[in-house]
Amino acid sequence: ASSLGKTESSTGILMTVYAWVVAVMSLPLTVLTSRINRRTLVLSLLALFVLANGFSAFAGVFATLVVARICIALCHSVFWSIATPLATRVAPQGKNAKALGVVVTATSLATVLGVPLGTILGHHLGWRSAFGVVAGVGFLVFLVLRGDLPSEPSNNAGSFRSLKDFARNPN
């Protein structure tokens, strides 16, 4: 907060904005991107994620940080809607449950370990370093996926019309 000339409470709004963007944009963005090849979509999301975290690390003004965090939230809103289905699709025959387990476990580990590690890093080296490390790790993941993730056409794509049926389903 102080490094951007803001109060802690006004800087804390970043968490709220992030959460609202993810909550409000998940369904619309998932539908809008539903026809994009999954490999292309994942790599595009990761590239934006890396760039936005890099911009966060070097943000000189609060507005830049807000825009960067919104970009990260937009990536988040689509990524989690496609990660588990994609993992099961690219898994070797008979390994779908294991692939799903890896995604769920990695998500839990990222929360349980990543958040405290990021906090520790931020406290000792400054908040910008935490964003820089996330950008660096994201870039490494991008490189691995660019080499290993096969092209996966979109299938069973939803539509905005299908959201009406989804909303009416009591389950």
Secondary structure in CASP SS format (residue, H / E / C, confidence):
PFRMAT SS
TARGET T0000
AUTHOR 0000-0000-0000
METHOD secondary structure of the structure
MODEL  1
A C 1.00
S H 1.00
S H 1.00
L H 1.00
G C 1.00
K C 1.00
T C 1.00
E H 1.00
S H 1.00
S H 1.00
T H 1.00
G H 1.00
I H 1.00
L H 1.00
M H 1.00
T H 1.00
V H 1.00
Y H 1.00
A H 1.00
W H 1.00
V H 1.00
V H 1.00
A H 1.00
V H 1.00
M H 1.00
S H 1.00
L H 1.00
P H 1.00
L H 1.00
T H 1.00
V H 1.00
L H 1.00
T C 1.00
S C 1.00
R C 1.00
I C 1.00
N C 1.00
R H 1.00
R H 1.00
T H 1.00
L H 1.00
V H 1.00
L H 1.00
S H 1.00
L H 1.00
L H 1.00
A H 1.00
L H 1.00
F H 1.00
V H 1.00
L H 1.00
A H 1.00
N H 1.00
G H 1.00
F H 1.00
S H 1.00
A H 1.00
F C 1.00
A C 1.00
G C 1.00
V C 1.00
F H 1.00
A H 1.00
T H 1.00
L H 1.00
V H 1.00
V H 1.00
A H 1.00
R H 1.00
I H 1.00
C H 1.00
I H 1.00
A H 1.00
L H 1.00
C H 1.00
H H 1.00
S H 1.00
V H 1.00
F H 1.00
W H 1.00
S H 1.00
I H 1.00
A H 1.00
T H 1.00
P H 1.00
L H 1.00
A H 1.00
T H 1.00
R H 1.00
V H 1.00
A C 1.00
P C 1.00
Q C 1.00
G C 1.00
K C 1.00
N H 1.00
A H 1.00
K H 1.00
A H 1.00
L H 1.00
G H 1.00
V H 1.00
V H 1.00
V H 1.00
T H 1.00
A H 1.00
T H 1.00
S H 1.00
L H 1.00
A H 1.00
T H 1.00
V H 1.00
L H 1.00
G H 1.00
V H 1.00
P H 1.00
L H 1.00
G H 1.00
T H 1.00
I H 1.00
L H 1.00
G H 1.00
H H 1.00
H H 1.00
L H 1.00
G C 1.00
W H 1.00
R H 1.00
S H 1.00
A H 1.00
F H 1.00
G H 1.00
V H 1.00
V H 1.00
A H 1.00
G H 1.00
V H 1.00
G H 1.00
F H 1.00
L H 1.00
V H 1.00
F H 1.00
L H 1.00
V H 1.00
L H 1.00
R H 1.00
G H 1.00
D H 1.00
L C 1.00
P C 1.00
S C 1.00
E C 1.00
P C 1.00
S C 1.00
N C 1.00
N C 1.00
A C 1.00
G C 1.00
S C 1.00
F H 1.00
R H 1.00
S H 1.00
L H 1.00
K H 1.00
D H 1.00
F H 1.00
A H 1.00
R H 1.00
N C 1.00
P C 1.00
N C 1.00
END
